[in-house]
């Protein structure tokens, strides 16, 4: 039993009043704390325990309402006029799961605006005016599963902007934007992604093998971009690939790539071998397949052309310590990749002394005696490779760089440089006279003028699979190689726009499909050298000069005559005026006398 303390009646009443006061105070405080705050103006709130939903759709909001309950689980602010998202807009909203900001005018997201949304699963920012996503825009979204950024104006996405949810994201929608490039390295790490939508952008390139680790990928949409090719990926060989989600198995990949300017060569054979139900995709190139439905083209028509080196530096001499540039140009389908092998047999890499460019040029910034030797240019693509040697000599003196011909002699300034056209084709002909004269069975160049020439070659009717003829020519003083594609039935072609007084070298090849490999092959038909006539001196130039001088004299004479006539007229008027002036004065005097006399009388 508790000891009893004597209290006066007044004290007991006071204590009892205090007890009742504190009881009502705490009861009111508890009731106030459990009741939700008032719903934002013009919004609809739903208190479905334990979640709390706020709907503010089409209410004309210019910013996120400040009086939002921090315990809200779903917040929908679509179809408003919100322009900026601030960090305080979503501060302490750790229980928010679904945030919809679609169809606003959002153009700016402040850094760390979503940093407190650690429980957010879905973020909808579609149909806004975002132009770029920075590294700090999505910080804190560690549990994000659905990110919808479609129908914006995005042209840049930071590679590290998706780092916080690489392992949780399931749906990534970047469609209908202005993306030319995508952070592919980041996309390759989305191990849990199920859907990737990249359609209706300006994407031109997809790296090979970028989807190999996306084992849960079920839908990949790359429709309506600028892709010329889609590289094969190990993922496409592990699971079935379909065109439509309807009727496709659960363990399959739906791949959409229509509306791209596909270049239908051998690099797309893997795609043609897939089983598809649609035929909406068309080819944009090469010319013989342009406009054809992708799935209606036979597999053997997807061909590539092996590389051919069309120009190279034959031999180069430079002084030690000076810079030098080795050039190697090649053509093929697809475009060849050119690399260089040093005289010691090692691949030339980009260093402080050497720079290798994509166009096949190798710059040696500071030559040394150890660089001397034979460099090898290697051009390769999916159809094969071609090589060409380049002799490089380094002299100890510092007289600068110079090019030499094949015999090692410095060419005279007035002599044109040797042509590099079709080295492999030339080597197929042993008789040099055949090349120059083009006798029976070879190439003949006739009717040569200052700017044109007629080329004839023997028809190749016995050659099976003949597709076209190819004429290659250039002048000995020009590095640019000119190509002409001639239809198969032709046996002659008239060249125009030639330079007068130039020596040309020309080769003709027959392009056909090899029956064994189904790849395009070439057969050299012959080469020929010819010189265009020098441009005659225009005789009419003297006539033009004479005519011009005559016109100047005539015009000058007319001007002088006009001036003389004008002076003569002025003189005549002056004389006439002088003759008339005294007579006028006399008459006036007589009249005055007469008037005076009449006045006197």
C-alpha positions in Angstrom: 0.0 0.0 0.0 1.2 3.5 -0.9 1.6 5.8 2.0 -1.1 8.4 2.2 -0.1 12.1 2.6 -2.3 14.5 4.3 -3.7 17.0 1.8 -6.0 19.8 2.4 -9.3 19.9 0.4 -8.1 22.8 -1.6 -4.9 21.0 -2.5 -6.8 17.9 -3.5 -9.1 19.9 -5.9 -6.0 21.6 -7.4 -4.3 18.2 -8.0 -7.4 16.7 -9.5 -7.8 19.7 -11.9 -4.2 19.3 -13.1 -4.7 15.5 -13.7 -7.8 16.2 -15.9 -5.9 19.0 -17.8 -3.0 16.8 -18.7 -5.3 14.0 -19.7 -7.3 16.1 -22.1 -4.1 17.7 -23.5 -2.5 14.4 -24.3 -5.7 13.1 -25.8 -6.1 16.1 -28.1 -2.4 15.9 -29.1 -2.7 12.3 -30.0 -5.9 12.9 -32.0 -4.2 15.8 -33.8 -1.1 13.7 -34.7 -3.1 10.8 -36.1 -5.4 12.9 -38.3 -3.9 13.7 -41.8 -3.2 17.2 -42.8 -5.7 19.0 -45.1 -5.7 18.0 -48.7 -4.0 20.5 -51.1 -6.3 22.9 -52.8 -8.1 21.6 -55.9 -6.6 18.1 -55.3 -8.2 14.8 -54.4 -6.9 12.8 -51.5 -7.6 9.1 -50.7 -6.6 7.8 -47.3 -6.6 4.0 -47.8 -4.7 2.8 -44.8 -1.8 2.2 -44.7 -1.3 4.1 -48.0 -2.1 7.7 -48.8 -2.8 8.9 -52.4 -3.0 12.5 -53.7 -4.4 13.2 -57.1 -3.8 16.7 -58.6 -4.6 16.2 -62.3 -5.5 19.1 -64.6 -5.6 21.6 -61.7 -3.4 24.2 -63.4 -0.5 23.8 -60.9 2.6 25.9 -61.7 4.7 24.1 -59.0 4.5 21.1 -56.7 2.1 22.0 -53.9 4.0 22.6 -50.6 1.3 21.1 -48.2 1.7 17.5 -49.3 1.6 14.9 -46.6 5.1 13.5 -46.2 3.6 10.0 -45.7 2.1 10.0 -49.2 2.6 6.7 -51.1 1.3 7.8 -54.5 1.4 11.3 -55.9 0.0 12.1 -59.3 0.6 15.6 -60.7 0.1 15.0 -64.4 -1.5 17.4 -66.9 -0.3 20.6 -65.2 2.1 23.4 -65.9 5.0 22.6 -63.5 8.3 23.9 -65.0 10.9 23.1 -62.3 11.4 20.4 -59.7 13.1 21.6 -56.5 14.7 19.6 -53.8 12.2 20.8 -51.1 9.3 19.6 -53.2 9.8 15.9 -52.2 11.9 16.3 -49.0 11.4 13.6 -46.4 8.9 11.7 -48.5 10.6 8.4 -47.8 7.3 6.4 -48.2 6.5 7.6 -51.7 6.3 4.7 -54.1 4.7 6.1 -57.3 5.4 9.6 -58.6 3.7 10.7 -61.9 4.7 14.1 -63.5 3.6 13.3 -67.0 2.5 16.0 -69.5 3.8 19.1 -67.7 6.3 21.7 -69.0 9.3 20.5 -66.8 12.5 21.8 -68.3 14.7 21.8 -65.2 15.4 19.3 -62.4 17.5 20.7 -59.6 20.3 18.4 -58.3 19.3 15.9 -55.7 15.6 16.7 -56.2 14.7 13.0 -55.6 17.4 12.2 -53.0 14.9 11.5 -50.2 12.8 9.1 -52.3 14.6 6.0 -51.3 11.4 3.9 -51.6 10.3 5.1 -55.0 9.5 2.4 -57.5 8.1 4.3 -60.5 9.0 7.7 -61.9 7.0 9.1 -64.9 8.5 12.2 -66.5 7.2 11.6 -70.0 5.9 14.4 -72.2 7.9 17.2 -70.7 10.7 19.5 -72.0 13.8 18.0 -70.6 16.9 18.3 -72.8 19.6 16.7 -70.7 19.9 14.3 -67.7 22.8 15.1 -65.4 24.8 12.9 -63.0 23.0 14.3 -59.9 19.4 14.4 -61.2 18.4 10.9 -60.1 20.6 10.5 -57.0 18.9 8.6 -54.2 16.5 6.5 -56.2 18.1 3.2 -55.0 14.9 1.2 -55.5 13.6 2.6 -58.8 12.1 0.0 -61.1 10.3 2.0 -63.8 11.8 5.2 -65.4 9.7 6.7 -68.2 11.4 9.6 -70.0 9.7 9.4 -73.4 8.4 12.4 -75.4 11.0 14.9 -74.2 13.7 16.7 -76.0 16.7 14.8 -74.6 19.9 15.0 -76.4 22.3 13.9 -73.6 22.2 11.5 -70.8 25.1 11.3 -68.4 26.7 7.9 -68.2 26.5 8.0 -64.4 23.0 9.3 -64.1 21.6 5.7 -63.7 24.2 4.4 -61.3 21.9 4.3 -58.2 19.4 1.9 -59.7 21.5 -0.2 -62.1 20.5 -3.5 -60.4 16.8 -2.6 -59.8 15.5 -1.0 -62.9 13.1 -3.1 -64.9 11.6 -0.7 -67.5 13.6 2.0 -69.2 11.8 4.2 -71.7 13.8 6.7 -73.7 11.6 6.8 -76.8 10.7 9.9 -78.8 13.7 12.0 -78.0 16.7 13.5 -79.8 19.3 11.1 -78.7 22.2 10.5 -81.1 24.2 8.5 -78.6 23.1 6.5 -75.6 25.4 5.7 -72.6 25.8 2.1 -73.8 28.3 1.2 -71.1 25.6 2.0 -68.5 22.9 0.1 -70.5 25.1 -3.0 -70.5 25.0 -3.1 -66.7 21.2 -3.1 -66.3 21.2 -6.7 -65.2 17.5 -6.7 -64.1 16.0 -4.8 -67.0 13.0 -6.3 -68.8 12.1 -3.6 -71.4 14.3 -1.1 -73.1 12.6 1.4 -75.5 14.9 3.5 -77.7 12.6 4.0 -80.6 12.1 7.3 -82.5 15.5 8.8 -81.8 18.5 9.7 -83.9 20.7 6.7 -82.9 23.3 5.8 -85.5 25.4 3.2 -83.9 24.9 0.2 -81.5 28.1 -1.4 -80.1 28.5 -5.1 -80.6 27.8 -7.3 -77.6 26.2 -4.6 -75.5 23.1 -6.7 -74.6 25.0 -9.9 -73.8 24.6 -9.6 -70.0 21.0 -8.5 -70.0 19.6 -12.0 -69.3 16.1 -10.8 -68.4 15.6 -8.6 -71.4 12.3 -9.4 -73.0 11.6 -6.4 -75.3 14.1 -4.2 -77.2 12.6 -1.5 -79.4 14.9 0.4 -81.8 12.3 1.4 -84.3 12.8 4.6 -86.4 16.4 5.5 -85.7 19.3 6.0 -88.1 20.8 2.6 -87.8 22.4 1.1 -90.9 23.3 -2.1 -89.2 22.4 -4.1 -86.0 25.4 -6.0 -84.8 25.0 -9.6 -83.7 24.8 -10.2 -80.0 25.3 -13.4 -77.9 21.9 -12.8 -76.3 20.2 -13.1 -79.7 21.6 -16.6 -80.2 20.7 -17.8 -76.7 17.0 -17.1 -76.8 14.4 -17.0 -79.6 13.9 -13.6 -81.2 10.4 -12.5 -82.4 9.0 -9.4 -84.0 5.7 -9.2 -82.0 5.0 -9.8 -78.4 1.6 -11.4 -79.2 2.0 -15.2 -79.3 5.8 -15.1 -78.4 6.9 -17.4 -75.5 7.8 -15.9 -72.2 11.4 -16.9 -72.5 11.9 -14.9 -75.7 13.1 -11.5 -76.9 10.8 -9.2 -78.9 13.1 -7.2 -81.2 11.7 -4.2 -83.2 14.0 -2.4 -85.7 11.7 -1.2 -88.5 12.0 2.3 -89.9 15.9 2.3 -90.0 18.0 2.9 -93.2 19.4 -0.6 -93.1 22.4 -1.4 -95.3 21.6 -5.0 -96.3 25.0 -6.6 -96.7 26.5 -9.7 -95.2 26.6 -8.1 -91.7 22.8 -8.6 -91.5 22.7 -12.2 -92.5 22.4 -13.3 -88.9 19.2 -11.1 -88.6 17.8 -12.5 -91.8 18.1 -16.0 -90.5 15.8 -15.3 -87.6 12.2 -16.5 -87.8 9.9 -13.5 -88.2 6.3 -13.0 -88.9 6.3 -9.4 -90.2 7.8 -7.9 -93.4 7.6 -4.2 -92.7 11.4 -3.5 -92.6 13.0 -2.4 -95.9 16.5 -1.9 -97.1 17.9 1.5 -97.9 21.1 0.3 -99.5 23.0 -1.1 -101.5 21.2 0.3 -104.7 20.2 -3.1 -106.0 18.3 -3.9 -102.8 16.9 -0.4 -102.1 13.3 -0.4 -101.2 12.9 -4.2 -101.0 11.3 -5.8 -98.0 14.0 -7.2 -95.7 12.4 -10.6 -95.1 11.7 -11.1 -98.8 15.3 -10.9 -99.8 17.1 -14.2 -100.2 20.0 -14.9 -97.8 22.5 -15.2 -100.5 21.8 -11.6 -101.6 23.2 -10.2 -98.4 26.8 -9.9 -99.7 29.9 -7.9 -98.8 32.8 -6.7 -101.0 36.3 -7.4 -99.8 38.6 -4.4 -99.3 40.7 -3.0 -102.1 43.5 -0.6 -101.5 43.1 2.2 -104.0 45.9 4.5 -103.0 49.0 4.3 -100.9 52.3 6.2 -100.5 54.7 4.2 -102.6 57.9 5.3 -100.9 58.7 8.1 -98.5 62.1 9.6 -97.5 62.4 11.9 -94.5 65.1 13.3 -92.4 65.6 12.2 -88.8 63.7 14.4 -86.4 61.2 15.5 -89.0 57.6 14.4 -89.3 56.2 12.1 -92.0 52.8 11.0 -93.2 52.0 7.6 -94.7 48.7 7.3 -96.5 46.6 4.3 -97.3 43.1 4.4 -98.8 40.8 1.4 -99.3 37.3 0.8 -100.4 34.9 -2.1 -99.7 31.5 -3.0 -98.3 31.4 -2.6 -95.4 33.9 0.3 -95.1 37.3 -1.3 -94.4 39.2 -0.7 -91.2 42.8 0.3 -91.9 45.7 -0.4 -89.5 49.5 -0.4 -89.9 52.2 -2.9 -89.1 55.6 -1.5 -88.3 58.8 -2.9 -89.8 59.4 -4.9 -86.7 56.1 -6.7 -87.2 54.2 -5.0 -84.4 50.9 -3.2 -84.7 51.3 0.5 -84.7 49.4 2.1 -81.8 48.7 5.7 -81.0 51.6 7.0 -78.9 53.4 10.3 -78.4 55.3 9.7 -81.7 52.7 8.0 -83.9 49.1 8.8 -84.6 46.9 6.4 -86.7 43.7 7.9 -88.1 40.5 6.3 -89.2 40.9 7.4 -92.8 44.1 5.2 -93.0 46.7 8.0 -92.5 49.7 7.2 -90.3 51.5 10.3 -88.9 55.0 9.8 -87.6 55.6 13.0 -85.6 59.3 12.6 -85.1 61.1 10.1 -87.3 64.2 8.2 -86.1 66.6 5.8 -87.8 64.9 2.9 -86.0 61.6 3.7 -88.0 63.3 2.8 -91.3 61.9 -0.2 -93.1 58.7 -1.5 -94.8 55.4 -0.5 -93.2 52.4 -2.6 -94.1 49.0 -1.2 -94.6 46.2 -3.7 -93.8 42.6 -3.0 -94.8 40.0 -5.4 -93.5 36.3 -5.9 -93.2 33.8 -8.7 -92.9 34.6 -10.0 -96.4 38.4 -10.2 -96.0 41.5 -8.1 -96.0 44.0 -6.5 -98.3 47.6 -5.5 -97.7 50.1 -3.1 -99.3 53.7 -2.3 -98.4 55.1 1.2 -98.0 58.9 1.8 -98.0 60.0 4.3 -95.4 63.6 5.6 -95.4 65.1 7.9 -92.8 68.2 10.0 -93.6 70.5 11.5 -91.0 70.5 14.9 -92.7 67.7 17.5 -92.2 66.7 18.3 -95.7 63.0 17.7 -95.1 60.7 15.0 -96.6 60.5 13.9 -100.2 58.6 11.2 -102.1 60.4 8.8 -104.4 59.2 6.6 -107.2 59.4 2.8 -107.2 63.0 2.8 -108.5 64.2 4.9 -105.7 64.9 8.0 -107.8 63.6 11.4 -106.9 61.0 12.4 -109.6 61.5 15.7 -111.3 59.2 18.5 -110.4 57.5 18.6 -113.8 56.9 14.8 -114.0 53.7 13.5 -112.6 53.8 11.0 -109.7 53.2 7.3 -110.4 49.6 6.1 -110.2 48.5 3.8 -107.5 45.4 2.5 -109.1 44.4 -1.1 -108.6 47.8 -2.6 -107.8 46.4 -6.1 -107.4 44.7 -5.9 -110.8 47.8 -4.7 -112.6 49.8 -7.6 -111.3 47.5 -10.0 -113.0 48.8 -8.9 -116.4 52.3 -9.8 -117.4 52.4 -8.3 -120.9 53.0 -4.6 -120.5 52.1 -3.9 -124.1 48.6 -5.3 -123.4 48.1 -2.7 -120.7 49.2 0.2 -122.9 47.6 -0.8 -126.2 44.7 -2.9 -125.1 44.7 -5.5 -127.9 42.0 -8.1 -128.5 40.7 -9.5 -125.3 41.7 -6.5 -123.3 40.5 -2.9 -122.6 40.6 -0.4 -125.5 40.5 3.4 -125.1 39.5 5.2 -128.2 38.1 8.5 -129.4 40.3 10.4 -126.9 39.7 14.1 -126.8 40.8 16.8 -124.4 38.0 16.0 -121.9 36.5 12.6 -123.0 37.4 9.1 -124.0 35.5 6.0 -125.1 36.3 2.8 -123.2 35.6 -0.7 -124.7 36.0 -4.1 -123.1 35.2 -7.6 -124.2 31.7 -8.8 -123.0 31.8 -11.5 -120.3 28.7 -13.5 -121.3 30.2 -16.7 -120.2 30.8 -15.4 -116.7 28.0 -16.7 -114.4 26.5 -14.4 -111.8 27.7 -11.2 -113.6 26.3 -8.2 -111.7 28.1 -5.2 -113.2 31.3 -3.8 -114.5 33.5 -1.4 -112.5 35.8 1.2 -114.1 38.5 2.7 -112.0 40.7 5.5 -113.3 42.7 8.5 -112.2 45.4 10.8 -113.6 49.0 10.3 -112.5 48.9 13.8 -110.9 45.7 13.2 -108.9 45.4 11.2 -105.7 41.6 10.8 -106.1 40.4 7.5 -107.6 37.2 7.7 -109.7 34.8 4.8 -109.9 32.1 4.1 -112.5 29.6 1.3 -112.1 28.3 0.0 -115.4 25.3 -2.4 -115.9 26.2 -5.9 -116.9 24.9 -5.9 -120.5 27.2 -3.0 -121.5 30.5 -3.4 -123.2 31.5 0.3 -123.5 31.4 3.5 -121.6 32.1 7.1 -122.5 34.2 9.0 -119.9 33.7 12.7 -119.6 35.0 15.6 -117.5 38.6 14.5 -118.0 41.4 17.0 -117.6 43.2 18.1 -120.8 46.8 17.2 -121.2 46.9 14.6 -118.5 48.1 11.0 -118.5 45.4 8.6 -117.2 45.5 5.0 -116.1 42.3 3.0 -116.3 41.3 -0.6 -115.3 38.1 -2.5 -115.9 36.8 -5.3 -113.6 33.8 -7.6 -113.8 31.9 -7.9 -110.6 30.1 -11.3 -110.2 28.7 -13.5 -107.5 31.0 -16.5 -106.6 28.9 -19.7 -106.8 30.9 -21.4 -104.0 30.9 -18.6 -101.4 27.9 -16.5 -102.5 30.2 -13.5 -102.0 31.0 -10.8 -104.6 34.2 -11.4 -106.5 36.0 -9.4 -109.2 37.8 -10.5 -112.4 40.2 -7.9 -113.9 39.5 -7.5 -117.6 42.5 -5.3 -118.4 44.1 -1.9 -117.9 45.1 0.8 -120.2 47.1 4.0 -120.2 46.1 7.0 -122.3 46.7 10.7 -122.5 44.1 13.3 -123.1 44.8 15.9 -125.8 46.2 19.2 -124.6 43.8 22.0 -124.5 44.2 24.1 -127.7 45.0 27.7 -127.3 41.8 29.6 -127.9 42.3 31.6 -131.1 39.3 33.6 -130.3 41.1 35.1 -127.3 43.0 37.4 -129.6 39.8 38.3 -131.4 38.2 39.0 -128.1 41.1 41.2 -127.1 40.9 43.0 -130.4 37.2 43.4 -130.2 37.5 44.6 -126.6 40.1 47.2 -127.6 37.9 48.3 -130.6 34.9 48.7 -128.3 36.9 50.8 -125.9 38.2 53.0 -128.7 34.6 53.4 -130.2 33.1 54.2 -126.8 35.9 56.6 -126.0 35.5 58.3 -129.4 31.8 58.7 -128.8 32.4 60.3 -125.5 35.0 62.7 -126.9 32.8 63.6 -129.8 29.9 64.2 -127.5 32.0 66.5 -125.4 33.2 68.4 -128.5 29.7 68.8 -129.7 28.6 70.1 -126.3 31.5 72.6 -126.3 30.7 73.7 -129.8 27.0 74.3 -128.9 28.0 76.4 -125.9 30.4 78.5 -128.0 27.7 79.1 -130.6 25.2 80.1 -128.1 27.7 82.4 -126.5 28.5 84.2 -129.8 24.9 84.6 -130.7 24.2 86.1 -127.3 27.0 88.6 -127.7 25.8 89.7 -131.2 22.2 90.3 -130.0 23.1 92.3 -126.8 24.2 95.7 -128.4 21.2 95.9 -130.7 18.9 95.5 -127.8 20.5 98.3 -125.9 20.2 100.8 -129.0 16.6 100.1 -129.4 15.9 100.8 -125.8 17.8 104.2 -126.1 15.8 105.3 -129.2 12.6 104.4 -127.5 13.6 106.4 -124.5 14.4 109.4 -126.7 11.1 109.0 -128.6 9.2 108.7 -125.4 11.0 111.7 -124.1 10.3 113.7 -127.2 6.7 112.9 -127.0 6.7 113.8 -123.5 8.3 117.2 -124.3 5.7 117.9 -127.0 
